Amino acid sequence: MNDFGSRAARWTAVKWPAIRARGMWHFVLLKGVGFWGGLMLAFMAIAMTLQLGPWHPRLPLVLAIAVPLCAIGGLIWGLLTWTFNERIFHALQQQKKNLP
């Protein structure tokens, strides 16, 4: 049955089993740290370079601090996203079991 309520529920029902099969840490490291953390780092690098100027003596320090902070942010985002998608997935599986 593909008649799920929200777009998120439909996405989770269709796409999540394949993502889930690769494992939590694959998702967290690739999508969370790599993708989300990488995008945040790129945004921070551009914003700080524009704010301070490319030759500012503290720019390397600011960027060096941004790297672990963005990685930690990506890790948290990945873990939270995994957790929420797992809850939706299990709720959908339970709904499917309870249908007549």
C-alpha positions in Angstrom: 0.0 0.0 0.0 1.5 3.3 -1.1 -1.1 5.7 0.4 0.9 7.3 3.2 -0.2 10.6 4.7 2.7 13.1 4.3 5.5 13.4 1.8 8.0 12.5 4.5 6.1 9.3 5.2 6.0 8.4 1.5 9.7 9.1 1.2 10.5 7.0 4.3 8.3 4.1 3.1 9.9 4.0 -0.4 13.6 5.1 0.1 14.4 4.4 3.7 14.7 0.6 3.4 17.6 0.9 0.9 19.3 3.6 3.0 18.7 1.6 6.2 20.3 -1.5 4.7 23.7 0.3 4.4 23.7 1.0 8.1 23.5 3.9 10.5 27.1 4.9 10.4 27.3 4.9 6.7 24.4 7.3 6.6 25.6 9.5 9.5 29.1 9.8 8.1 28.2 10.2 4.5 25.1 12.3 4.7 25.6 14.0 8.0 29.3 14.7 8.4 30.2 14.6 4.7 27.3 16.3 3.0 25.6 18.5 5.7 28.8 19.3 7.6 30.6 19.9 4.3 28.0 22.3 3.1 28.1 24.2 6.4 31.9 24.4 6.2 31.8 25.7 2.7 29.2 28.3 3.7 31.2 29.3 6.8 34.4 29.6 4.7 32.8 31.8 2.1 31.0 33.9 4.7 34.1 34.4 6.9 36.3 35.1 3.9 33.9 37.8 2.7 33.5 39.2 6.2 37.2 39.3 7.2 38.9 39.4 3.7 41.0 36.7 2.2 44.3 38.1 3.7 43.1 38.6 7.3 45.7 37.0 9.6 43.0 35.2 11.7 41.1 33.7 8.8 43.0 30.4 9.0 42.3 30.1 12.8 38.6 30.8 12.2 38.4 28.2 9.5 40.4 25.7 11.6 37.8 26.1 14.4 34.9 25.8 11.8 36.1 22.4 10.6 35.5 20.4 13.8 32.4 22.4 14.7 30.8 21.7 11.3 31.8 18.0 11.6 30.1 17.8 15.0 27.1 19.6 13.6 26.9 17.1 10.7 27.3 14.2 13.1 24.4 15.5 15.2 22.3 16.2 12.2 22.9 12.7 10.8 22.1 11.0 14.1 18.9 13.0 14.6 17.8 12.4 11.0 18.5 8.7 11.3 16.5 8.5 14.6 13.5 10.4 13.2 13.4 8.4 10.0 13.6 5.2 12.0 10.7 6.2 14.1 8.6 7.1 11.0 9.7 3.8 9.3 8.7 1.7 12.4 5.4 3.5 12.7 4.6 2.8 9.0 5.6 -0.8 9.4 3.2 -1.1 12.5 0.4 0.6 10.5 0.9 -1.9 7.6 0.7 -4.8 10.1 -2.6 -3.4 11.6 -4.4 -3.0 8.3 -7.1 -5.6 7.6 
